[in-house]
Amino acid sequence: MMQSVAALAKRAGFVTGAMMLAAAVLLPVSAHAQAQNGLSNLFGGIFSGPNPAPAQAPPGPGGALPWTGEDGASGHPLMTAAAIREAASNFNNCVAGMWPDAARRNITQENFQRFTAGLSPDLRIMDLMDSQPEFTKSIWDYLDILVNDNRLAKGREVLAKYKAQFDATEKATGVDRYIIASIWGIESNYSTQMGDRSVLQSTATLACIGRRQAYFRDEFLSALEILNRGDLRPEQMRGSWAGAFGPTQFMPTAFKRFAVDGDGDGRRDVVDNPTDLIASTANNLKKDGWQAGQTWGYEVVVPQGFNYMLADRAKAMTMAQWEKLGLKRPTNQPFPHPAEKAYLLAPAGAQGPGFLMLQNYRVIMKYNPAEAYALAIGHFADRLRGGQPFVQPWPRQERELSRTERLELQQLLAQRGFYKGTPDGQFGGQTREALRNFQASIGVPADGFASSDVLDRLRGR
């Protein structure tokens, strides 16, 4: 999800199956730009069942489900059924109207006409853009799905097959080969699940219809630049509904910033050329601040009675300071660099393991801004390296709250004066802080974990 609309669906209003999953697990999707990357394809209907379509509706592109014809769940005025139909009727004029901007990007008129000829809107994307799954996965289920024996075996094969490319890239950039292989495996299951929507059609649709037109206008024009330069062919640019493509899911704008020609053949082919793919993914991480020779973080045991108000991304301390507060590794190994700064993540609250997150974890979060995703990437990389599973158990007896229950929890927190945002059923830092403050007020561990017990307490039961 190379800097995607998971930062939408790797950074824009939402991102990937891993993203839909990860965002639903720990964080709201950031507004960066990789909207539903490869993992969305991997998880398909895990998050929500297909919406029933009108009986008379024809099949969508490639036999996909058609648009439901319903208003979007976001309530945005540009996502009403009427607004979508009106914008769709003007689609050809909208695309043609982007020619002056394309010309300013040195796209030839011949190529503009060639690559936009025959484009039609894929309105099914409007449903995907505004989907709000009722049920979500727990972080432990998420990790079970992504970090499994089959994927590990395939990852080791990939590391061996492309050892020369990984050697060269690691030497040139300092970026850990296991992290690159982890991203490749989790984003597309090693090139087997990359998505099959036309990047041009998807980004053109979103540039002309719906609530993120300005953002996707840049993605569409960037896709045209890639084709105009000859780095990729149109048939190679197939991916997620938000335009993320290739084994590590680049959005077109991220491709422009980070793709490199690793083998010197004059093209930056991140789809079918493993050398370019590995080098480009590493370049992305390096430019985002990857620290060579450092890990992403450590699993830690959090002592009983710990003040979980300190479990906050903004409250980084040195490893030595965390040790003084009683945190230690479950294997009792020392922290290699006591002066390194980290923050504490407790994704399952006091009932589950804690993690001290270093700078490289923050870099992975730039690639895809969901904590669950970044944790899966780091852990999968460690397992590829020969590391062991997490030591401490997850609270598997806990069930995930439904969206209706999450919405109710926010509403109840708001009624008690703890939550100042607009209840939307999506849990982010503001909800977590409100939940901690409520927990502290009733004398239970203020870990910010949204359990059914906490909801019952808010209900007064």
RODO-2510 file (C-alpha; in nm, 4 decimals, decimal comma):
residues 461
     n   res          X          Y          Z
     1     m     0,0000     0,0000     0,0000
     2     m     0,2560     0,2345    -0,1007
     3     q     0,1420     0,5470     0,0724
     4     s    -0,2090     0,4726    -0,0069
     5     v    -0,5888     0,5909     0,0654
     6     a    -0,5667     0,3589     0,3483
     7     a    -0,4098     0,6969     0,4178
     8     l    -0,7961     0,6791     0,2119
     9     a    -0,8635     0,3241     0,1604
    10     k    -0,2961     0,3566     0,2184
    11     r    -0,4068     0,7090     0,3006
    12     a    -0,7210     0,9049     0,1879
    13     g    -1,0577     0,8638     0,3583
    14     f    -0,9889     0,5021     0,4176
    15     v    -0,7532     0,2014     0,2656
    16     t    -0,7080    -0,1719     0,2150
    17     g    -0,8525    -0,5048     0,3241
    18     a    -0,5744    -0,4957     0,5692
    19     m    -0,6807    -0,1397     0,6009
    20     m    -1,0464    -0,1946     0,6291
    21     l    -0,9492    -0,4585     0,8740
    22     a    -0,6765    -0,2608     1,0463
    23     a    -0,8708     0,0590     1,0570
    24     a    -1,1652    -0,1228     1,2011
    25     v    -0,9382    -0,2799     1,4593
    26     l    -0,7467     0,0141     1,6015
    27     l    -0,7599     0,3412     1,4176
    28     p    -0,9752     0,5495     1,1974
    29     v    -0,8358     0,5534     0,8494
    30     s    -0,6060     0,8458     0,7969
    31     a    -0,6656     1,0839     0,5206
    32     h    -0,3564     1,0047     0,3238
    33     a    -0,4280     0,8210     0,0113
    34     q    -0,4280     0,4556    -0,0470
    35     a    -0,7846     0,3700    -0,0370
    36     q    -0,8442    -0,0016    -0,0024
    37     n    -0,5314    -0,1449    -0,1344
    38     g    -0,4435    -0,5004    -0,2022
    39     l    -0,5693    -0,6249     0,1280
    40     s    -0,9182    -0,5216     0,0439
    41     n    -0,8987    -0,7769    -0,2297
    42     l    -0,7561    -1,0315     0,0087
    43     f    -1,0360    -0,9979     0,2630
    44     g    -1,3229    -0,9293     0,0307
    45     g    -1,6452    -0,9780     0,2241
    46     i    -1,4962    -1,0332     0,5676
    47     f    -1,5995    -0,6859     0,6677
    48     s    -1,9440    -0,6536     0,5275
    49     g    -2,1729    -0,8493     0,3059
    50     p    -2,2597    -0,7263    -0,0425
    51     n    -2,5356    -0,4715    -0,0635
    52     p    -2,8409    -0,5954    -0,2492
    53     a    -2,8641    -0,4359    -0,5903
    54     p    -3,1800    -0,3452    -0,7765
    55     a    -3,2945    -0,6421    -0,9817
    56     q    -3,2897    -0,4389    -1,2984
    57     a    -2,9330    -0,3152    -1,2508
    58     p    -2,6873    -0,4467    -1,5104
    59     p    -2,3573    -0,6015    -1,4030
    60     g    -2,0755    -0,3604    -1,3358
    61     p    -1,7328    -0,3650    -1,5032
    62     g    -1,5913    -0,7143    -1,5345
    63     g    -1,9082    -0,8664    -1,3990
    64     a    -1,8635    -0,6921    -1,0632
    65     l    -2,1574    -0,5962    -0,8468
    66     p    -2,3367    -0,2865    -0,9773
    67     w    -2,3898     0,0304    -0,7784
    68     t    -2,6773    -0,0069    -0,5336
    69     g    -2,8210     0,3297    -0,6340
    70     e    -2,8400     0,4313    -0,2680
    71     d    -2,7165     0,7351    -0,0779
    72     g    -2,3699     0,6925     0,0720
    73     a    -2,3426     0,6164     0,4434
    74     s    -2,1207     0,9207     0,5060
    75     g    -2,4095     1,1612     0,4541
    76     h    -2,1875     1,3851     0,2404
    77     p    -2,3928     1,5908    -0,0070
    78     l    -2,1826     1,4659    -0,2987
    79     m    -2,2576     1,1057    -0,1968
    80     t    -2,6336     1,1231    -0,2332
    81     a    -2,7776     0,9060    -0,5071
    82     a    -2,8995     1,2143    -0,6936
    83     a    -2,5586     1,3831    -0,6793
    84     i    -2,3852     1,0658    -0,7949
    85     r    -2,6204     1,0288    -1,0926
    86     e    -2,5795     1,3930    -1,1894
    87     a    -2,1997     1,3747    -1,1712
    88     a    -2,1987     1,0464    -1,3652
    89     s    -2,3998     1,2059    -1,6454
    90     n    -2,1258     1,4705    -1,6739
    91     f    -1,8375     1,2227    -1,6524
    92     n    -1,7109     1,2641    -2,0097
    93     n    -1,7074     1,6429    -1,9791
    94     c    -1,5265     1,6157    -1,6458
    95     v    -1,2526     1,3964    -1,7904
    96     a    -1,2149     1,6162    -2,0984
    97     g    -1,1946     1,9209    -1,8716
    98     m    -0,8758     1,7860    -1,7141
    99     w    -0,6806     1,8215    -2,0386
   100     p    -0,5320     2,1654    -1,9509
   101     d    -0,3957     2,0248    -1,6230
   102     a    -0,2607     1,7213    -1,8079
   103     a    -0,0875     1,9471    -2,0609
   104     r     0,0789     2,1369    -1,7761
   105     r     0,2200     1,8010    -1,6635
   106     n     0,3714     1,7511    -2,0103
   107     i     0,1272     1,4782    -2,1075
   108     t     0,0903     1,4827    -2,4857
   109     q    -0,2527     1,5434    -2,6326
   110     e    -0,2214     1,2201    -2,8275
   111     n    -0,1596     1,0194    -2,5108
   112     f    -0,4296     1,2010    -2,3188
   113     q    -0,6841     1,1112    -2,5837
   114     r    -0,5534     0,7568    -2,6168
   115     f    -0,5594     0,6776    -2,2460
   116     t    -0,8935     0,8443    -2,1725
   117     a    -1,0793     0,7137    -2,4768
   118     g    -1,3682     0,4921    -2,3790
   119     l    -1,3442     0,5602    -2,0046
   120     s    -1,6729     0,5207    -1,8196
   121     p    -1,7514     0,5647    -1,4507
   122     d    -1,7460     0,2634    -1,2198
   123     l    -2,0237     0,3638    -0,9820
   124     r    -1,9870     0,0548    -0,7656
   125     i    -1,6905     0,2434    -0,6170
   126     m    -1,9350     0,4828    -0,4515
   127     d    -2,0667     0,1971    -0,2372
   128     l    -1,7146     0,0842    -0,1517
   129     m    -1,6030     0,4349    -0,0660
   130     d    -1,8780     0,4813     0,1889
   131     s    -1,9072     0,1285     0,3222
   132     q    -1,9293     0,1045     0,6998
   133     p    -1,9076    -0,2592     0,8069
   134     e    -2,1255    -0,3483     1,1018
   135     f    -1,8822    -0,6037     1,2391
   136     t    -1,5043    -0,5847     1,2598
   137     k    -1,2145    -0,8127     1,3409
   138     s    -1,0207    -0,8101     1,6660
   139     i    -0,6515    -0,7392     1,6443
   140     w    -0,5696    -1,1011     1,7312
   141     d    -0,7937    -1,2279     1,4524
   142     y    -0,6325    -0,9764     1,2198
   143     l    -0,2840    -1,1017     1,3053
   144     d    -0,3952    -1,4641     1,2732
   145     i    -0,5193    -1,3954     0,9204
   146     l    -0,2120    -1,2057     0,8026
   147     v     0,0721    -1,3821     0,9809
   148     n     0,0268    -1,7495     0,9000
   149     d     0,2428    -2,0472     0,8065
   150     n     0,1551    -2,0421     0,4358
   151     r     0,2444    -1,6761     0,3962
   152     l     0,5650    -1,7245     0,5939
   153     a     0,6687    -2,0142     0,3711
   154     k     0,6032    -1,8094     0,0575
   155     g     0,7914    -1,5147     0,2049
   156     r     1,0981    -1,7242     0,2678
   157     e     1,0825    -1,8480    -0,0906
   158     v     1,0678    -1,4894    -0,2173
   159     l     1,3609    -1,3861     0,0031
   160     a     1,5687    -1,6719    -0,1342
   161     k     1,4638    -1,6252    -0,4979
   162     y     1,5449    -1,2536    -0,5010
   163     k     1,8377    -1,2611    -0,2604
   164     a     2,0616    -1,0638    -0,4974
   165     q     1,8039    -0,7874    -0,5313
   166     f     1,7437    -0,7731    -0,1561
   167     d     2,1209    -0,7692    -0,0928
   168     a     2,1735    -0,4757    -0,3285
   169     t     1,8761    -0,2795    -0,1984
   170     e     1,9629    -0,3335     0,1668
   171     k     2,3199    -0,2191     0,1000
   172     a     2,2068     0,0895    -0,0915
   173     t     1,9242     0,2028     0,1387
   174     g     1,9763     0,0413     0,4776
   175     v     1,6152    -0,0757     0,4754
   176     d     1,5606    -0,4199     0,6274
   177     r     1,4842    -0,6839     0,3622
   178     y     1,2393    -0,8573     0,5952
   179     i     1,0248    -0,5451     0,6226
   180     i     1,0134    -0,5143     0,2426
   181     a     0,9214    -0,8813     0,2091
   182     s     0,6607    -0,8387     0,4832
   183     i     0,4914    -0,5495     0,3039
   184     w     0,4946    -0,7459    -0,0211
   185     g     0,3357    -1,0445     0,1492
   186     i     0,0717    -0,8589     0,3450
   187     e    -0,0254    -0,6154     0,0701
   188     s    -0,0741    -0,8667    -0,2102
   189     n     0,0056    -1,2132    -0,0748
   190     y     0,3197    -1,2028    -0,2891
   191     s     0,1641    -1,0682    -0,6080
   192     t    -0,1320    -1,3082    -0,6095
   193     q    -0,3991    -1,0628    -0,4892
   194     m    -0,3373    -0,7153    -0,6275
   195     g    -0,6858    -0,6159    -0,7386
   196     d    -0,8292    -0,6139    -1,0882
   197     r    -0,9856    -0,2710    -1,1315
   198     s    -0,8425    -0,0334    -1,3901
   199     v    -0,6460     0,2357    -1,2061
   200     l    -0,7400     0,4872    -1,4754
   201     q    -1,1101     0,4054    -1,4523
   202     s    -1,1117     0,4060    -1,0721
   203     t    -0,9244     0,7322    -1,0287
   204     a    -1,1193     0,9011    -1,3099
   205     t    -1,4443     0,7940    -1,1453
   206     l    -1,3351     0,9305    -0,8090
   207     a    -1,1941     1,2484    -0,9672
   208     c    -1,5347     1,3304    -1,1124
   209     i    -1,7857     1,1762    -0,8700
   210     g    -1,8181     1,1692    -0,4943
   211     r    -1,6638     1,3397    -0,1959
   212     r    -1,2894     1,3156    -0,2683
   213     q    -1,2684     1,4676    -0,6151
   214     a    -0,9762     1,7049    -0,5561
   215     y    -0,7643     1,4310    -0,4040
   216     f    -0,8366     1,1814    -0,6800
   217     r    -0,7933     1,4373    -0,9555
   218     d    -0,4246     1,4410    -0,8621
   219     e    -0,4178     1,0591    -0,8558
   220     f    -0,5803     1,0375    -1,2007
   221     l    -0,3442     1,2906    -1,3572
   222     s    -0,0480     1,1177    -1,1929
   223     a    -0,1635     0,7859    -1,3432
   224     l    -0,1674     0,9526    -1,6841
   225     e     0,1862     1,0829    -1,6229
   226     i     0,3068     0,7296    -1,5477
   227     l     0,1590     0,6019    -1,8731
   228     n     0,2793     0,9025    -2,0707
   229     r     0,6367     0,8451    -1,9498
   230     g     0,6180     0,4784    -2,0457
   231     d     0,7022     0,3319    -1,7048
   232     l     0,3956     0,1069    -1,7154
   233     r     0,1291    -0,0016    -1,9624
   234     p    -0,2434     0,0441    -1,8948
   235     e    -0,2952    -0,3290    -1,8496
   236     q    -0,0331    -0,3299    -1,5728
   237     m    -0,2125    -0,0573    -1,3818
   238     r    -0,4855    -0,2650    -1,2254
   239     g    -0,5563    -0,2664    -0,8564
   240     s    -0,7907    -0,1565    -0,5812
   241     w    -1,1015     0,0554    -0,6170
   242     a    -0,9043     0,3580    -0,4951
   243     g    -0,6229     0,3161    -0,7466
   244     a    -0,3513     0,1388    -0,5449
   245     f    -0,1647    -0,1052    -0,7713
   246     g     0,1226    -0,3491    -0,7845
   247     p     0,2511    -0,6058    -0,5319
   248     t     0,3190    -0,3412    -0,2676
   249     q     0,0255    -0,1210    -0,3642
   250     f     0,1463     0,2172    -0,4838
   251     m    -0,0975     0,4979    -0,5350
   252     p    -0,0049     0,6935    -0,8526
   253     t     0,1175     0,9964    -0,6537
   254     a     0,3271     0,7696    -0,4291
   255     f     0,4729     0,6052    -0,7395
   256     k     0,5835     0,9474    -0,8623
   257     r     0,7570     1,0230    -0,5317
   258     f     0,9193     0,6900    -0,4568
   259     a     0,9441     0,4596    -0,7604
   260     v     1,2979     0,4041    -0,8863
   261     d     1,4556     0,2244    -1,1798
   262     g     1,6422    -0,0443    -0,9904
   263     d     1,7979    -0,2256    -1,2855
   264     g     1,8714     0,0690    -1,5145
   265     d     1,6442    -0,0353    -1,8016
   266     g     1,4873     0,3109    -1,8235
   267     r     1,1503     0,2119    -1,6741
   268     r     1,0197     0,2082    -1,3177
   269     d     0,8167    -0,1087    -1,3247
   270     v     0,6851    -0,1820    -0,9747
   271     v     0,4371    -0,4383    -1,1069
   272     d     0,6335    -0,7026    -1,2980
   273     n     0,9979    -0,6168    -1,2265
   274     p     1,1100    -0,7485    -0,8840
   275     t     1,4246    -0,5346    -0,8848
   276     d     1,2273    -0,2134    -0,9293
   277     l     0,9601    -0,3303    -0,6868
   278     i     1,2060    -0,4055    -0,4054
   279     a     1,4119    -0,0899    -0,4659
   280     s     1,1044     0,1339    -0,4853
   281     t     0,9450    -0,0033    -0,1694
   282     a     1,2745     0,0454     0,0142
   283     n     1,3068     0,3984    -0,1228
   284     n     0,9613     0,4801     0,0126
   285     l     1,0564     0,3634     0,3620
   286     k     1,3969     0,5319     0,3516
   287     k     1,2512     0,8674     0,2509
   288     d     0,9940     0,8343     0,5262
   289     g     1,2740     0,8118     0,7836
   290     w     1,3703     0,4449     0,8163
   291     q     1,6585     0,3958     1,0616
   292     a     1,9050     0,1376     0,9312
   293     g     1,9971    -0,1429     1,1654
   294     q     1,7097    -0,0741     1,4044
   295     t     1,4013    -0,2788     1,4791
   296     w     1,0402    -0,1542     1,4886
   297     g     0,9616    -0,2285     1,8523
   298     y     0,9387    -0,4822     2,1321
   299     e     0,6681    -0,6869     2,2961
   300     v     0,6600    -0,5958     2,6668
   301     v     0,4945    -0,7109     2,9862
   302     v     0,3038    -0,4252     3,1475
   303     p     0,2891    -0,4521     3,5273
   304     q    -0,0363    -0,4625     3,7232
   305     g    -0,1514    -0,1211     3,8399
   306     f     0,0239     0,0544     3,5513
   307     n    -0,1031     0,3998     3,4557
   308     y    -0,2345     0,3387     3,1041
   309     m    -0,2761     0,7105     3,0505
   310     l     0,0917     0,6833     2,9514
   311     a    -0,0001     0,4515     2,6614
   312     d    -0,0112     0,7352     2,4129
   313     r     0,1771     0,7966     2,0889
   314     a     0,2579     1,1489     2,2059
   315     k     0,4198     1,0258     2,5295
   316     a     0,7489     0,8787     2,4138
   317     m     1,0166     0,7970     2,6720
   318     t     1,3527     0,6218     2,6681
   319     m     1,3658     0,2471     2,7102
   320     a     1,5440     0,3027     3,0424
   321     q     1,2547     0,5191     3,1634
   322     w     1,0017     0,2543     3,0651
   323     e     1,2064    -0,0055     3,2510
   324     k     1,1930     0,2078     3,5663
   325     l     0,8126     0,2024     3,5333
   326     g     0,8239    -0,1769     3,5426
   327     l     0,7971    -0,2659     3,1727
   328     k     1,0111    -0,5559     3,0600
   329     r     1,0398    -0,7974     2,7703
   330     p     0,8564    -1,1270     2,8263
   331     t     1,1833    -1,3154     2,7706
   332     n     1,3615    -1,0909     3,0246
   333     q     1,6146    -0,9941     2,7587
   334     p     1,7531    -0,6404     2,8023
   335     f     1,6622    -0,3610     2,5644
   336     p     1,9678    -0,3254     2,3344
   337     h     1,9628     0,0553     2,3297
   338     p     1,8401     0,2037     2,6618
   339     a     1,8519     0,5601     2,5264
   340     e     1,6147     0,4877     2,2353
   341     k     1,2770     0,6554     2,2625
   342     a     0,9541     0,4637     2,2242
   343     y     0,5855     0,4933     2,3004
   344     l     0,3611     0,2299     2,4538
   345     l     0,0846     0,0677     2,2501
   346     a    -0,1657    -0,1508     2,4362
   347     p    -0,4038    -0,2623     2,1588
   348     a    -0,6010    -0,4984     2,3838
   349     g    -0,5730    -0,2888     2,6973
   350     a    -0,4618    -0,4359     3,0292
   351     q    -0,5756    -0,7830     2,9231
   352     g    -0,3268    -0,8226     2,6397
   353     p     0,0396    -0,7664     2,5559
   354     g     0,1986    -0,4252     2,5384
   355     f     0,4425    -0,3023     2,2748
   356     l     0,7098    -0,0337     2,2896
   357     m     0,7170     0,1266     1,9449
   358     l     1,0300     0,2838     1,7975
   359     q     1,0925     0,5204     1,5066
   360     n     1,0697     0,2478     1,2427
   361     y     0,7193     0,1596     1,3579
   362     r     0,6228     0,5216     1,2937
   363     v     0,7719     0,4865     0,9453
   364     i     0,5548     0,1808     0,8770
   365     m     0,2588     0,3876     0,9969
   366     k     0,3425     0,6428     0,7266
   367     y     0,3169     0,3649     0,4712
   368     n    -0,0232     0,2728     0,6092
   369     p    -0,1621     0,4687     0,9037
   370     a    -0,3313     0,1896     1,0953
   371     e    -0,1692     0,0592     1,4118
   372     a    -0,2888    -0,2973     1,3513
   373     y    -0,1385    -0,2971     1,0018
   374     a     0,1971    -0,1659     1,1219
   375     l     0,2044    -0,4211     1,4044
   376     a     0,1323    -0,7008     1,1559
   377     i     0,4099    -0,5802     0,9236
   378     g     0,6667    -0,5629     1,2038
   379     h     0,5689    -0,8997     1,3493
   380     f     0,5586    -1,0731     1,0111
   381     a     0,9056    -0,9364     0,9340
   382     d     1,0363    -1,0745     1,2634
   383     r     0,8855    -1,4153     1,1895
   384     l     1,0474    -1,4160     0,8425
   385     r     1,3758    -1,3409     1,0181
   386     g     1,3287    -1,6485     1,2340
   387     g     1,1632    -1,4883     1,5358
   388     q     0,8939    -1,6452     1,7476
   389     p     0,5223    -1,5620     1,7867
   390     f     0,4215    -1,3112     2,0509
   391     v     0,4631    -1,4623     2,3954
   392     q     0,1684    -1,3193     2,5861
   393     p    -0,1884    -1,4288     2,5158
   394     w    -0,4581    -1,2082     2,3699
   395     p    -0,7947    -1,1785     2,5464
   396     r    -0,9657    -1,4028     2,2950
   397     q    -1,2678    -1,4333     2,5203
   398     e    -1,3508    -1,0705     2,4413
   399     r    -1,5796    -1,0029     2,1500
   400     e    -1,5539    -0,7046     1,9198
   401     l    -1,8279    -0,4456     1,9551
   402     s    -2,0539    -0,4045     1,6546
   403     r    -2,0689    -0,0685     1,4805
   404     t    -2,4050    -0,0024     1,6472
   405     e    -2,2472    -0,0699     1,9864
   406     r    -1,9432     0,1451     1,9067
   407     l    -2,1743     0,4286     1,8114
   408     e    -2,3695     0,3812     2,1344
   409     l    -2,0485     0,3815     2,3384
   410     q    -1,9446     0,7162     2,1895
   411     q    -2,2907     0,8598     2,2492
   412     l    -2,2865     0,7507     2,6128
   413     l    -1,9362     0,8936     2,6602
   414     a    -2,0607     1,2203     2,5090
   415     q    -2,3628     1,2270     2,7406
   416     r    -2,1302     1,1961     3,0398
   417     g    -1,9072     1,4759     2,9095
   418     f    -1,6057     1,2628     2,8197
   419     y    -1,6317     1,2621     2,4394
   420     k    -1,6346     1,5891     2,2473
   421     g    -1,6428     1,4579     1,8914
   422     t    -1,9275     1,3549     1,6654
   423     p    -2,0240     0,9913     1,7294
   424     d    -1,9584     0,7907     1,4132
   425     g    -1,8814     0,4381     1,5327
   426     q    -1,5137     0,4736     1,4413
   427     f    -1,2608     0,4618     1,7234
   428     g    -0,9584     0,6885     1,7125
   429     g    -0,7429     0,8745     1,9599
   430     q    -1,0250     1,1011     2,0766
   431     t    -1,2509     0,8059     2,1599
   432     r    -0,9667     0,6224     2,3301
   433     e    -0,8842     0,9252     2,5464
   434     a    -1,2500     0,9701     2,6420
   435     l    -1,2755     0,6036     2,7302
   436     r    -0,9635     0,6214     2,9462
   437     n    -1,0986     0,9204     3,1345
   438     f    -1,4271     0,7397     3,1973
   439     q    -1,2460     0,4281     3,3172
   440     a    -1,0319     0,6357     3,5512
   441     s    -1,3460     0,7993     3,6923
   442     i    -1,4899     0,4624     3,7957
   443     g    -1,1652     0,3187     3,9300
   444     v    -1,0849     0,0535     3,6687
   445     p    -0,7651     0,0296     3,4579
   446     a    -0,7776     0,3256     3,2210
   447     d    -0,6508     0,1283     2,9232
   448     g    -0,8890     0,2661     2,6581
   449     f    -0,9974    -0,0818     2,5524
   450     a    -1,3597    -0,0853     2,4324
   451     s    -1,4889    -0,4064     2,5872
   452     s    -1,8490    -0,5148     2,6284
   453     d    -1,7969    -0,4730     3,0057
   454     v    -1,7077    -0,1059     2,9624
   455     l    -2,0162    -0,0560     2,7460
   456     d    -2,2319    -0,2177     3,0145
   457     r    -2,0826     0,0150     3,2753
   458     l    -2,1649     0,3145     3,0561
   459     r    -2,5202     0,1830     3,0287
   460     g    -2,5308     0,1777     3,4069
   461     r    -2,5566    -0,1991     3,4378
***
